[in-house]
Amino acid sequence: MIGPWGIGLALALVIAGGYALWRLVATARFRRATARPAAPEAEVVTADRLVKRAEAAVARLREQTAAPRDPVLREQIGDVDDHAAEILADLRRFADQARAVERSQRDIPVERLRRDLDASRRRRAEAADAALQAELDRSVHALEEQLAVADRLDTTRRTLLARIEAAVFDLEGLGVRVAELIVMHDTAGAGDTEARLSELTGDLEGLRSGLAEARGLSDAVLDPATPGKAAAVRHRPPPKPAEPEHPAVVVTRPGRARWDLVAVAVVVVLGATCLAADFIPRGGSPAASGTRGADECEQTLAFMGELTGDAAGDGPGEFDAVVLAVAQDNAAHPDECQVRVQQYDTAITGDVVRSAKVIVEDPSVVAVVGPTYGHEAESAVPVFEPAGLAVISPSASDSDLTAKGWTVFHRTLPSDDDQADAAARYLTGTLKARRVFVIGDDTHFGTDVSARVATSLGGAVAGKAAVTEGAADWSPVVDQVRRSGADAVYFGGWADDTAPFVQRLRAVLPQIPLVTGDKVITETFRTTAGDAGHGTYATCPCVPVTQGLDAFRSQFKARFGETPEYYAPEAYDAAQIALAGLRAGQTTRPAMLRFVDAWDHDGLGRHIKFGTNGGLAVPGLHVWAYQSGADGYFAAKAAIA
């Protein structure tokens, strides 16, 4: 059996060898990039342009995944594709940071500050009064501090762009090497395919290590909560993936060797294994504690959901809430194991099952926040179930998810059945409707909630209609509503259908109340429905961030520069449950699952206690009514009793 010293020596060799390989490749490509005649960096290299090149490189890799005739090689290259997609997520995060730095730079009037500083220094030199000199000293110091911030921001922007550029070159080169590998394998057989794949994997790991090194500088400058650092407000464009914060480290551009850091890492690894030799029982393994390798403090909370693309409406806000919860918890326990967040963007991988398998195979992951949507949960939870990995979703409200017999699934919000029942109560109780026409599109959500609303309304149903998703002509169903004599309408469906329906409805029946579900609380409905959508009611199981959550809202805005989005409180609650388990010593998956099952405490906006099926087992669950205002945005009206 290999002892701790053998493991430590192997890890040290991997660190040194991996860094040498990464530096060799990154240095050569960075020099080629910077040797090209070009205008100044700000005119040629932009974060958006580099990310587009990286996206194109990853897209080519995805196409190459299906190219080999050998199914084994296809699976192996698929792993390379997955690693490249994770790197693309890192690059998008860095691009966000570069844009945030640029916005902050534009807010600092550098030339005016320099003029003011020169003038203040002259006045201070000329002043004879001691009190006046002291005040001018304060002015000089304040101006110097602002200019120092501007310098740090500029250095960070340049470093981020250089690191993104080098990583893009690596991804493009990776595509060429994969294409070569496929051709050689298909023409000459397996040969040295495994060795070449190992080289590719090593390059990818080295590339990710380089990106992690750069992340220290960028997070230190961009994190407004870090004392003494330059604060740049983060404005996230719709929507881009975020990355968890890491401790600040010194960052260098590719081409400058940092063997000092490698030496430190090797010494730390060897030292840790030396200590482990005294503390690890013979015949045992630290992995039994639920952590990875010999690092007993590596504890990971995974976030799974769509963070990019057209369907990433809720995921980014949920992820930010998890990052906030973990950062606060780590700060509150500085002398204990620090928890990290690992994101799994299902929009990038395109394969929910594969992402779930990657999570399961990481022994440091003790719980999952997510998935964001019900269709993701249907694919991912069957993978998590045999692993006993606790899953806490902040927004997968599909009613049938709790009827599948899963033991690991939980959610921190009511179900679609709950919001359908609440919609019926709101129609007859608050809006005083006596005859409601119920419509549902043929999506899973539309079919379920419209049927549930009709059942809850009972004798108050004036008529029912089923429509096809993406219908071209909404006049027939609106005409049915008019002929029924209904005094209110319920429409169960997604924003893409509800928006054209409400436009036609308002043209015929401008005053009739319309109630729908949470799937319309989107930018798509606001922009597509236009003025016709104003006044539309929507139910949502999500807690409004404007109702009694002032502390959470201010903390979120202080960290990310924007107010929290829908389902952010539910995601924060989900993370807090897992974090409480870790602080209580529940560091194995079975122990964490038992801890989550037994949770019975107040969250941000509601009490949280799970039933045996993973749904909330709390009497009087609140579903909220929202209404679209004159600006098209939905605002909370009241909790539906």
C-alpha positions as MATLAB code, in Angstrom:
seq = 'MIGPWGIGLALALVIAGGYALWRLVATARFRRATARPAAPEAEVVTADRLVKRAEAAVARLREQTAAPRDPVLREQIGDVDDHAAEILADLRRFADQARAVERSQRDIPVERLRRDLDASRRRRAEAADAALQAELDRSVHALEEQLAVADRLDTTRRTLLARIEAAVFDLEGLGVRVAELIVMHDTAGAGDTEARLSELTGDLEGLRSGLAEARGLSDAVLDPATPGKAAAVRHRPPPKPAEPEHPAVVVTRPGRARWDLVAVAVVVVLGATCLAADFIPRGGSPAASGTRGADECEQTLAFMGELTGDAAGDGPGEFDAVVLAVAQDNAAHPDECQVRVQQYDTAITGDVVRSAKVIVEDPSVVAVVGPTYGHEAESAVPVFEPAGLAVISPSASDSDLTAKGWTVFHRTLPSDDDQADAAARYLTGTLKARRVFVIGDDTHFGTDVSARVATSLGGAVAGKAAVTEGAADWSPVVDQVRRSGADAVYFGGWADDTAPFVQRLRAVLPQIPLVTGDKVITETFRTTAGDAGHGTYATCPCVPVTQGLDAFRSQFKARFGETPEYYAPEAYDAAQIALAGLRAGQTTRPAMLRFVDAWDHDGLGRHIKFGTNGGLAVPGLHVWAYQSGADGYFAAKAAIA';
ca = [
       0.000    0.000    0.000;
       1.344    3.463   -0.899;
       2.040    5.484    2.223;
       1.496    9.203    2.769;
       5.093    9.987    1.718;
       4.550    8.211   -1.613;
       1.313   10.102   -2.195;
       2.975   13.410   -1.298;
       5.931   12.812   -3.615;
       3.583   11.884   -6.462;
       1.509   15.031   -5.912;
       4.656   17.167   -5.797;
       5.853   15.703   -9.114;
       2.450   16.304  -10.657;
       2.471   19.952   -9.505;
       5.974   20.639  -10.795;
       5.535   18.725  -14.051;
       2.094   20.192  -14.747;
       3.332   23.735  -14.188;
       6.355   23.162  -16.436;
       4.134   21.866  -19.254;
       1.631   24.704  -18.868;
       4.366   27.351  -18.807;
       6.042   25.920  -21.911;
       2.818   25.996  -23.927;
       1.435   29.267  -22.541;
       4.737   31.127  -22.911;
       5.216   30.122  -26.551;
       1.679   31.099  -27.517;
       1.704   34.328  -25.544;
       4.928   35.410  -27.254;
       3.456   34.637  -30.657;
       0.401   36.698  -29.742;
       2.309   39.725  -28.501;
       4.844   39.621  -31.374;
       2.203   40.545  -33.945;
       2.262   44.209  -35.006;
      -0.838   45.792  -33.547;
      -2.343   49.011  -32.322;
      -2.356   49.673  -28.558;
      -3.962   46.873  -26.544;
      -7.158   48.800  -25.786;
      -7.786   49.222  -29.536;
      -7.159   45.618  -30.567;
      -7.777   43.253  -27.671;
     -11.227   43.313  -26.083;
     -12.846   40.857  -23.714;
     -15.869   40.385  -25.995;
     -13.740   39.574  -29.017;
     -11.620   37.088  -27.080;
     -14.667   35.331  -25.596;
     -16.167   34.961  -29.076;
     -12.972   33.276  -30.238;
     -13.061   30.984  -27.206;
     -16.717   30.115  -27.881;
     -15.845   29.272  -31.477;
     -12.963   27.057  -30.334;
     -15.175   25.145  -27.883;
     -17.893   24.812  -30.546;
     -15.350   23.188  -32.876;
     -14.345   20.799  -30.095;
     -18.001   19.817  -29.630;
     -18.263   19.012  -33.332;
     -15.077   16.964  -33.139;
     -16.495   14.909  -30.267;
     -18.851   13.134  -32.667;
     -16.258   12.720  -35.445;
     -14.277    9.573  -34.440;
     -15.531    6.219  -35.656;
     -14.189    4.525  -32.511;
     -16.811    4.885  -29.700;
     -14.089    4.656  -27.029;
     -12.204    7.563  -28.553;
     -15.455    9.534  -28.810;
     -16.013    9.141  -25.069;
     -12.404   10.112  -24.278;
     -12.550   13.226  -26.424;
     -15.888   14.045  -24.833;
     -14.034   14.398  -21.532;
     -11.619   16.856  -23.164;
     -14.640   18.756  -24.496;
     -16.106   18.956  -20.978;
     -12.869   20.405  -19.568;
     -12.748   22.961  -22.367;
     -16.348   24.001  -21.621;
     -15.427   24.583  -17.974;
     -12.519   26.765  -19.071;
     -14.908   28.739  -21.286;
     -17.047   29.428  -18.204;
     -13.942   30.788  -16.437;
     -13.145   33.003  -19.408;
     -16.660   34.424  -19.475;
     -16.320   35.267  -15.793;
     -13.011   37.024  -16.473;
     -14.595   38.924  -19.356;
     -17.324   40.101  -16.961;
     -14.641   41.256  -14.562;
     -12.694   43.062  -17.279;
     -15.846   44.903  -18.333;
     -16.600   45.777  -14.693;
     -13.085   47.175  -14.286;
     -13.452   49.234  -17.460;
     -16.739   50.691  -16.214;
     -15.121   51.590  -12.909;
     -12.181   53.177  -14.728;
     -14.552   55.382  -16.701;
     -16.023   56.623  -13.409;
     -12.630   57.913  -12.224;
     -11.657   61.283  -13.826;
      -7.914   60.574  -13.841;
      -6.759   63.698  -15.672;
      -8.820   66.008  -13.465;
      -7.544   64.260  -10.340;
      -3.951   64.718  -11.483;
      -4.527   68.425  -12.054;
      -6.184   68.754   -8.640;
      -3.301   66.853   -7.020;
      -0.672   69.140   -8.566;
      -2.608   72.213   -7.457;
      -3.073   70.866   -3.907;
       0.623   70.056   -3.612;
       1.575   73.585   -4.717;
      -0.857   75.157   -2.267;
       0.465   72.950    0.535;
       4.050   74.010   -0.236;
       3.056   77.668   -0.223;
       0.879   77.521    2.927;
       2.381   79.078    6.050;
      -0.430   78.233    8.485;
      -0.106   74.815   10.152;
      -3.863   74.167   10.217;
      -4.148   74.963    6.515;
      -1.214   72.659    5.759;
      -2.937   69.829    7.648;
      -6.137   70.246    5.649;
      -4.194   70.360    2.376;
      -2.328   67.199    3.467;
      -5.679   65.456    3.765;
      -6.663   66.645    0.294;
      -3.403   65.391   -1.198;
      -3.781   62.031    0.514;
      -7.373   61.605   -0.736;
      -6.379   62.451   -4.305;
      -3.386   60.088   -4.179;
      -5.651   57.283   -2.956;
      -8.058   57.766   -5.868;
      -5.236   57.736   -8.413;
      -3.813   54.597   -6.796;
      -7.191   52.933   -7.262;
      -7.148   53.927  -10.946;
      -3.654   52.434  -11.355;
      -4.676   49.158   -9.718;
      -7.764   48.919  -11.912;
      -5.708   49.485  -15.058;
      -3.168   46.843  -14.045;
      -5.949   44.373  -13.306;
      -7.677   45.014  -16.644;
      -4.464   44.454  -18.581;
      -3.658   41.295  -16.619;
      -7.132   39.866  -17.167;
      -7.051   40.564  -20.907;
      -3.582   39.030  -21.234;
      -4.617   35.904  -19.357;
      -7.848   35.562  -21.359;
      -5.907   35.982  -24.592;
      -3.355   33.317  -23.678;
      -6.145   30.911  -22.680;
      -7.934   31.510  -25.989;
      -4.769   30.637  -27.897;
      -4.508   27.452  -25.843;
      -8.113   26.471  -26.626;
      -7.611   27.091  -30.344;
      -4.419   25.042  -30.293;
      -6.238   22.313  -28.427;
      -8.766   22.028  -31.257;
      -5.983   21.571  -33.788;
      -4.341   18.873  -31.689;
      -7.636   17.017  -31.190;
      -8.241   17.075  -34.957;
      -4.752   15.641  -35.483;
      -5.414   12.966  -32.865;
      -8.644   11.900  -34.576;
      -6.974   11.630  -37.984;
      -4.040    9.629  -36.643;
      -6.305    7.304  -34.661;
      -8.676    6.629  -37.568;
      -5.841    5.996  -40.041;
      -3.225    4.253  -37.907;
      -5.242    2.743  -35.040;
      -5.054    3.361  -31.304;
      -1.248    3.541  -31.136;
      -0.200    6.247  -28.726;
      -3.705    7.730  -28.439;
      -3.797    7.349  -24.653;
      -0.480    9.139  -24.253;
      -1.631   12.008  -26.467;
      -4.907   12.268  -24.576;
      -2.957   12.397  -21.339;
      -0.916   15.288  -22.746;
      -4.095   17.131  -23.731;
      -5.602   16.621  -20.267;
      -2.395   17.876  -18.670;
      -2.479   20.990  -20.826;
      -6.073   21.647  -19.810;
      -5.293   21.257  -16.121;
      -2.343   23.609  -16.496;
      -4.543   26.117  -18.271;
      -7.144   26.003  -15.490;
      -4.368   26.428  -12.910;
      -3.223   29.553  -14.700;
      -6.746   30.928  -14.714;
      -7.122   30.173  -11.010;
      -3.889   32.069  -10.382;
      -5.251   35.130  -12.211;
      -8.549   34.894  -10.319;
      -6.808   35.920   -7.090;
      -5.883   39.370   -8.390;
      -9.202   39.988  -10.116;
     -11.271   38.983   -7.070;
      -9.119   41.064   -4.740;
      -9.736   44.180   -6.829;
     -13.373   43.500   -7.649;
     -14.534   42.427   -4.188;
     -15.900   45.535   -2.469;
     -15.985   43.700    0.877;
     -12.178   43.394    1.034;
     -10.646   46.217    3.106;
      -7.876   48.192    1.446;
      -8.666   47.019   -2.073;
      -9.966   48.988   -5.028;
     -13.712   48.405   -5.219;
     -15.308   48.089   -8.640;
     -19.083   47.695   -8.680;
     -20.102   44.569  -10.518;
     -22.790   45.043  -13.161;
     -23.671   41.671  -14.653;
     -24.935   41.843  -18.265;
     -27.766   39.401  -19.016;
     -26.792   36.665  -17.964;
     -23.199   35.489  -17.608;
     -21.781   32.818  -15.315;
     -20.134   33.848  -12.086;
     -17.283   32.137  -10.339;
     -16.770   31.699   -6.588;
     -14.253   33.904   -4.845;
     -10.759   32.647   -4.033;
      -7.982   34.017   -1.816;
      -5.881   36.688   -3.465;
      -2.539   35.579   -4.965;
       0.218   37.356   -6.892;
      -0.461   37.180  -10.630;
       2.041   37.304  -13.490;
       1.558   37.310  -17.235;
       2.335   34.082  -19.156;
       6.039   33.875  -19.862;
       7.302   34.882  -16.397;
       8.220   31.752  -14.492;
       6.869   31.453  -10.943;
       8.921   28.532   -9.728;
       8.886   30.157   -6.311;
       5.160   29.439   -6.059;
       5.678   25.903   -7.353;
       8.383   25.319   -4.760;
       6.093   26.572   -2.010;
       3.305   24.278   -3.227;
       5.671   21.278   -3.285;
       6.906   22.028    0.252;
       3.338   22.410    1.511;
       2.287   19.099   -0.049;
       5.279   17.231    1.331;
       4.803   18.844    4.737;
       1.133   17.942    4.801;
       1.853   14.324    3.945;
       4.534   14.212    6.632;
       1.989   15.303    9.213;
      -0.564   12.905    7.735;
       1.819   10.024    8.374;
       1.408   10.662   12.092;
      -2.357   11.214   12.118;
      -3.800    8.800    9.540;
      -4.497    5.371   11.040;
      -2.742    2.522    9.245;
      -5.103    0.766    6.869;
      -7.515    3.759    6.803;
      -8.071    6.595    4.377;
      -8.950   10.267    4.786;
     -11.479    9.831    1.983;
     -13.754    8.181    4.503;
     -14.559   11.596    5.930;
     -16.158   12.669    2.655;
     -13.266   14.873    1.501;
     -10.832   14.420   -1.359;
      -7.331   13.029   -0.876;
      -5.462   14.051    2.236;
      -7.002   17.510    2.465;
      -9.574   17.044    5.194;
     -10.687   20.658    4.841;
     -11.811   20.493    1.231;
     -15.583   20.829    1.364;
     -17.505   21.760   -1.763;
     -21.038   22.962   -2.320;
     -22.036   22.376   -5.941;
     -24.400   24.685   -7.811;
     -26.131   23.162  -10.832;
     -28.307   25.050  -13.299;
     -28.435   27.129  -16.469;
     -26.177   30.146  -16.033;
     -25.802   31.202  -19.656;
     -27.925   31.261  -22.787;
     -31.547   32.127  -23.477;
     -32.914   29.966  -20.630;
     -30.702   31.461  -17.924;
     -33.373   33.639  -16.399;
     -33.166   32.467  -12.783;
     -29.813   30.665  -12.546;
     -27.373   33.613  -12.281;
     -29.287   35.263   -9.427;
     -29.549   31.947   -7.590;
     -25.833   31.303   -8.021;
     -24.950   34.751   -6.686;
     -27.102   34.116   -3.607;
     -25.211   30.872   -2.956;
     -21.873   32.653   -3.367;
     -23.031   35.300   -0.864;
     -24.121   32.683    1.681;
     -20.823   30.788    1.426;
     -18.717   33.957    1.629;
     -20.562   35.094    4.752;
     -20.265   31.659    6.343;
     -16.529   31.406    5.626;
     -15.999   34.881    7.063;
     -17.912   33.881   10.196;
     -15.689   30.793   10.645;
     -12.162   31.983    9.756;
     -10.452   29.297   11.844;
     -12.488   26.413   10.425;
     -12.543   24.631    7.087;
     -13.414   27.026    4.274;
     -16.217   25.915    1.966;
     -15.960   26.530   -1.769;
     -18.671   26.772   -4.418;
     -18.277   24.907   -7.702;
     -20.631   25.874  -10.521;
     -21.911   23.438  -13.135;
     -23.505   25.395  -15.976;
     -25.784   22.924  -17.730;
     -26.191   25.333  -20.643;
     -22.476   25.032  -21.418;
     -22.100   21.282  -21.023;
     -25.388   20.633  -22.797;
     -25.653   17.320  -20.966;
     -27.289   17.375  -17.541;
     -26.596   13.696  -16.883;
     -22.901   14.082  -17.626;
     -22.668   17.123  -15.343;
     -24.403   15.170  -12.575;
     -21.908   12.313  -12.977;
     -18.998   14.736  -12.682;
     -20.476   16.090   -9.445;
     -20.991   12.600   -8.015;
     -17.407   11.629   -8.832;
     -16.040   14.562   -6.796;
     -15.899   13.224   -3.216;
     -15.511   16.727   -1.784;
     -19.066   17.634   -2.883;
     -21.382   17.028    0.061;
     -24.545   18.746   -1.241;
     -26.000   20.286   -4.404;
     -27.983   23.512   -4.679;
     -30.123   23.111   -7.787;
     -30.994   22.153  -10.381;
     -32.700   25.369  -11.454;
     -35.514   23.829  -13.490;
     -37.703   20.759  -13.238;
     -36.578   19.205  -16.522;
     -32.981   19.347  -15.274;
     -33.986   17.695  -12.008;
     -35.681   14.850  -13.891;
     -32.342   14.032  -15.545;
     -29.926   14.806  -12.711;
     -31.596   13.469   -9.561;
     -31.590    9.810  -10.756;
     -27.784   10.158  -10.906;
     -27.569   11.730   -7.439;
     -29.989    9.222   -5.872;
     -27.719    6.122   -5.704;
     -24.857    8.316   -4.472;
     -26.972    9.575   -1.553;
     -26.073   13.172   -2.443;
     -28.468   15.724   -0.907;
     -30.121   17.965   -3.520;
     -31.843   21.237   -2.541;
     -33.487   23.090   -5.425;
     -34.505   26.737   -5.042;
     -36.823   26.862   -8.073;
     -37.726   23.425   -9.495;
     -41.412   23.675   -8.577;
     -42.859   20.974  -10.870;
     -45.399   19.127   -8.759;
     -44.531   15.645   -9.959;
     -40.903   15.892   -8.821;
     -41.969   14.897   -5.315;
     -43.917   11.880   -6.573;
     -40.986    9.930   -8.024;
     -39.849    8.207   -4.853;
     -36.528   10.054   -4.635;
     -34.897   10.240   -1.202;
     -32.277   12.921   -1.972;
     -34.483   15.610   -3.565;
     -35.609   18.682   -1.579;
     -36.826   22.142   -2.512;
     -37.174   25.380   -0.585;
     -40.336   26.667   -2.268;
     -43.953   25.553   -2.791;
     -44.979   23.488   -5.813;
     -46.855   24.362   -9.009;
     -49.945   22.745   -7.480;
     -49.623   25.163   -4.566;
     -49.449   28.173   -6.841;
     -52.369   26.910   -8.968;
     -54.537   26.550   -5.853;
     -53.454   30.034   -4.765;
     -54.362   31.443   -8.190;
     -57.900   30.065   -7.856;
     -58.222   31.639   -4.390;
     -56.916   34.967   -5.678;
     -59.379   34.970   -8.577;
     -62.445   34.318   -6.453;
     -61.322   35.929   -3.195;
     -59.353   39.073   -4.056;
     -60.530   39.743   -7.614;
     -64.112   38.605   -6.792;
     -64.418   36.681  -10.064;
     -67.540   34.546  -10.424;
     -66.956   33.087  -13.872;
     -63.365   32.278  -14.867;
     -62.323   31.041  -18.303;
     -59.350   28.647  -17.897;
     -56.784   28.203  -20.700;
     -53.683   26.029  -20.786;
     -51.047   25.528  -23.444;
     -49.763   22.035  -24.185;
     -46.474   22.391  -22.283;
     -45.928   20.310  -19.155;
     -46.391   23.401  -16.975;
     -49.419   24.740  -18.853;
     -51.254   21.428  -18.836;
     -50.680   20.799  -15.123;
     -51.519   24.217  -13.678;
     -54.580   24.865  -15.872;
     -56.098   21.514  -14.878;
     -55.367   22.190  -11.210;
     -56.866   25.705  -11.360;
     -60.035   24.387  -13.012;
     -60.391   21.750  -10.288;
     -59.867   24.316   -7.533;
     -62.386   26.745   -9.070;
     -65.090   24.092   -9.315;
     -68.400   25.697  -10.253;
     -66.744   29.070  -10.980;
     -65.346   27.788  -14.307;
     -67.022   29.591  -17.225;
     -65.217   27.499  -19.843;
     -61.959   25.754  -20.668;
     -59.671   25.667  -23.684;
     -56.425   23.911  -24.584;
     -54.094   25.689  -27.007;
     -50.983   24.645  -28.885;
     -47.630   26.061  -27.868;
     -46.537   28.672  -30.379;
     -50.026   29.140  -31.865;
     -50.096   31.628  -34.734;
     -53.663   32.881  -34.270;
     -55.104   33.613  -30.828;
     -58.401   35.015  -32.078;
     -60.411   31.756  -31.768;
     -59.656   31.229  -28.060;
     -60.210   34.930  -27.273;
     -63.550   34.680  -29.055;
     -64.437   31.701  -26.803;
     -63.640   33.840  -23.756;
     -65.888   36.642  -25.048;
     -68.830   34.328  -25.801;
     -68.553   32.589  -22.379;
     -69.406   35.759  -20.488;
     -66.406   35.235  -18.190;
     -65.416   38.055  -15.860;
     -61.792   36.832  -15.472;
     -59.276   34.648  -17.335;
     -56.607   32.227  -16.136;
     -53.861   31.355  -18.652;
     -51.440   28.549  -17.806;
     -48.387   28.726  -20.014;
     -44.965   30.199  -20.699;
     -44.150   33.784  -21.643;
     -43.794   33.016  -25.359;
     -47.483   32.023  -25.522;
     -48.913   34.330  -22.869;
     -47.530   37.502  -24.511;
     -49.311   37.175  -27.903;
     -52.439   35.891  -26.160;
     -52.689   38.947  -23.904;
     -52.182   41.265  -26.879;
     -55.187   39.751  -28.626;
     -57.206   39.563  -25.398;
     -56.705   43.271  -24.664;
     -57.788   44.192  -28.192;
     -61.155   42.486  -27.606;
     -61.646   42.642  -23.810;
     -59.432   45.480  -22.508;
     -60.687   45.417  -18.890;
     -60.990   41.713  -18.074;
     -58.530   40.574  -15.348;
     -55.894   38.050  -16.442;
     -54.094   35.780  -13.964;
     -51.226   33.490  -14.974;
     -48.231   31.711  -13.412;
     -44.623   32.524  -12.608;
     -43.359   31.563  -16.087;
     -44.382   35.003  -17.391;
     -42.253   36.969  -14.922;
     -39.577   37.367  -17.569;
     -38.024   39.980  -19.817;
     -39.521   38.111  -22.778;
     -43.075   38.805  -21.596;
     -42.323   42.435  -20.763;
     -40.858   43.252  -24.172;
     -43.171   41.071  -26.298;
     -46.490   41.864  -24.622;
     -45.699   45.578  -24.420;
     -48.454   47.847  -23.115;
     -51.001   45.035  -23.436;
     -49.227   43.162  -20.641;
     -49.588   45.968  -18.102;
     -51.888   44.977  -15.250;
     -51.436   41.212  -15.753;
     -51.402   39.242  -12.494;
     -48.977   36.371  -11.931;
     -48.648   33.938   -9.058;
     -45.195   32.888   -7.908;
     -43.980   30.599   -5.112;
     -40.946   32.902   -4.849;
     -40.541   35.202   -1.845;
     -40.468   38.888   -2.901;
     -37.135   40.497   -2.052;
     -39.031   43.721   -1.295;
     -41.042   42.189    1.548;
     -39.125   42.210    4.833;
     -35.762   41.171    3.366;
     -33.962   44.502    3.708;
     -30.791   43.046    5.228;
     -30.455   40.349    2.569;
     -31.192   42.822   -0.206;
     -28.591   45.326    1.008;
     -25.929   42.634    1.529;
     -26.562   41.236   -1.940;
     -26.394   44.676   -3.556;
     -23.240   45.598   -1.655;
     -21.491   42.521   -3.018;
     -22.815   42.360   -6.578;
     -23.945   45.903   -7.332;
     -27.546   44.957   -8.099;
     -30.671   43.841   -6.298;
     -31.334   40.100   -5.935;
     -33.547   38.432   -8.504;
     -36.453   35.990   -8.201;
     -35.593   32.789   -6.308;
     -32.412   34.309   -4.837;
     -33.847   34.061   -1.283;
     -34.736   30.406   -1.883;
     -31.195   29.717   -3.134;
     -29.698   31.519   -0.132;
     -31.843   29.364    2.189;
     -30.758   26.185    0.388;
     -27.085   27.088    0.789;
     -27.580   27.981    4.450;
     -29.001   24.519    5.165;
     -25.967   22.760    3.673;
     -23.554   25.169    5.382;
     -25.226   24.576    8.744;
     -24.728   20.861    8.189;
     -21.027   21.282    7.481;
     -20.523   23.483   10.562;
     -22.307   20.791   12.576;
     -19.730   18.248   11.410;
     -21.885   16.523    8.778;
     -19.070   16.142    6.251;
     -20.099   12.835    4.675;
     -22.910   12.463    2.185;
     -25.035   10.128    4.340;
     -24.686   12.427    7.356;
     -25.503   15.523    5.291;
     -28.587   13.858    3.808;
     -29.877   12.967    7.285;
     -29.205   16.545    8.425;
     -31.141   18.055    5.503;
     -34.034   15.629    5.978;
     -34.376   16.755    9.600;
     -34.147   20.521    8.913;
     -36.884   22.494   10.699;
     -36.027   26.212   10.888;
     -37.065   29.602    9.545;
     -35.568   30.755    6.265;
     -35.497   34.239    4.780;
     -39.150   34.366    3.846;
     -40.754   31.184    5.141;
     -40.347   28.291    7.530;
     -38.550   25.334    5.962;
     -39.291   21.754    6.894;
     -39.146   18.917    4.386;
     -41.653   16.114    4.051;
     -40.643   12.569    3.189;
     -41.023   13.384   -0.515;
     -38.706   16.428   -0.339;
     -41.433   19.051   -0.646;
     -42.141   21.640    2.016;
     -44.202   20.167    4.841;
     -45.332   23.491    6.256;
     -48.965   24.486    6.828;
     -50.204   27.705    5.237;
     -47.513   27.956    2.566;
     -47.469   31.436    1.075;
     -47.684   31.938   -2.669;
     -47.414   35.545   -3.777;
     -49.418   37.579   -6.278;
     -47.433   39.900   -8.537;
     -48.741   42.461  -11.026;
     -47.129   44.013  -14.083;
     -46.855   47.783  -13.737;
     -46.716   50.624  -16.238;
     -43.024   49.864  -16.865;
     -43.809   46.221  -17.616;
     -42.006   44.847  -14.565;
     -43.823   42.629  -12.062;
     -44.078   43.879   -8.480;
     -45.363   41.932   -5.487;
     -48.941   42.694   -4.470;
     -49.592   40.455   -1.486;
     -49.317   36.953   -0.093;
     -52.334   34.889   -1.150;
     -54.171   33.611    1.901;
];
